[in-house]
């Protein structure tokens, strides 16, 4: 079976590589901190010591790293030369649409195809292969990476067309809407608590009827129970990074987004206060503490 | 079968009374504008010319009117005397929790029990009896009105306890969260459009996965298609009234709600511009037009 390169053995990369190994793929893994990838070696992955070593000529490298800078540093000339003509780089990180477009142009000069394939999944959803993928880029390359996304984490794959930036825009929209959902639950539950209504009862009613969606069930429980510190599935600094990307994209395209500004500001406070092991759901502390409640 | 009094033959009252008639109840209907209730007379309702005439001694009167003032004007001494000892007034309007509590105290002095039972349903959902009811007040009275809520519109009934204001608080939380959902979709879809992503594709992805809930499917389609003017199921002025109640309740309980302020301001603009036949979803025009798009 095909050998795949995978760059990034973080919270999401680890379950995805695990699934690829289970599906029978050979996987070469590069992670900046080698120690974090050792569990994958135990499962059969080959650990390599540079992004370029993860590539086979004409093959596929998937990357899932922290931010725009990390993707740019990974996808340098060495990786391009190692992948060579016919090679594909599937960039799964949540990054700016503009960075995606610039990377795609740079890849093309060297015969490599860049595909954007950001991941909608918390780690446990990726492990269970019930995540969602959005992809954009040239059609033939998308066809080649589809089976990998399915084997790795995705229940559904949504094709956003040829412009590689489109999948990144949709990923930013989704993360913005999750943050907005957390803010609105925090404000609503604060109102409940300040007016003698049990937030757990309100949560149960709203998330089994009008708002019966995974986002409200999962994050709503974290807001009501204040379980957003200790075991972050998606950290507040990463959430802040994403809201910064939303606002950067909004600013460049002249799109005023006051709700996005509000949640970005809430996340900035969580990071500024250096709250240890905060999930991005901790943005709910803003509305709760503003109302004089325990955040 | 029992004779029920029903006050208010508006967009929601009409399908509810229709269902009660179908279920075999005799219904006496009072509506300020008698003409609007004529279709219910054709279905077998008895039209009466004052709220008090809708009541039978010791019976049940349900009211579903526009706002706090309308409920207060309906639930005067004449209605109290007509209902008399053992009578129940089920107040289904979206009103302030404080108004509910004051009305309950006033009713009790005259031997009538006041129950809060606000309606979560758009007219078509009420007609199909797939709405949701939240109720609060004394237990025995709640038991008596349960079958009426089920026969009239409700698939689920959530009991918020003895404090009559509680159901009103939850109803305000729900309406605030719907308005928040509209705002966040409007900002996200504006971002999509300004960045070359088809909002319909983004809508389809987000509302079948992370946000697969009725609120996002229904209102999201109205935002994407700009079908929020012409045939309002819930008008912008009523939405503004509700957001005013949210902020009034928030202010009295010292609960800062910046997102609630934002959507209230958006609705105020729709009303200030006197946009004819605007549904409250028209608050989406704010984010769209701010971004230079057609609202």
Interface residues (C-beta under 8 A of the other chain):
Chain A: X97 X120 X132 X134 X156 X158 X160 X161 X163 X165 X166 X169 X170 X172 X173 X174 X176 X177 X178 X180 X181 X183 X184 X185 X187 X188 X189 X190 X191 X192 X194 X195 X196 X197 X198 X201 X202 X204 X205 X206 X208 X209 X210 X211 X212 X213 X214 X215 X216 X246 X249 X250 X253 X254 X255 X256 X257 X258 X259 X260 X262 X287 X290 X291 X292
Chain B: X97 X120 X132 X134 X156 X158 X160 X161 X163 X165 X166 X169 X170 X172 X173 X174 X176 X177 X178 X180 X181 X183 X184 X185 X187 X188 X189 X190 X191 X192 X194 X195 X196 X197 X198 X201 X202 X204 X205 X206 X208 X209 X210 X211 X212 X213 X214 X215 X216 X246 X249 X250 X253 X254 X255 X256 X257 X258 X259 X260 X262 X287 X290 X291 X292
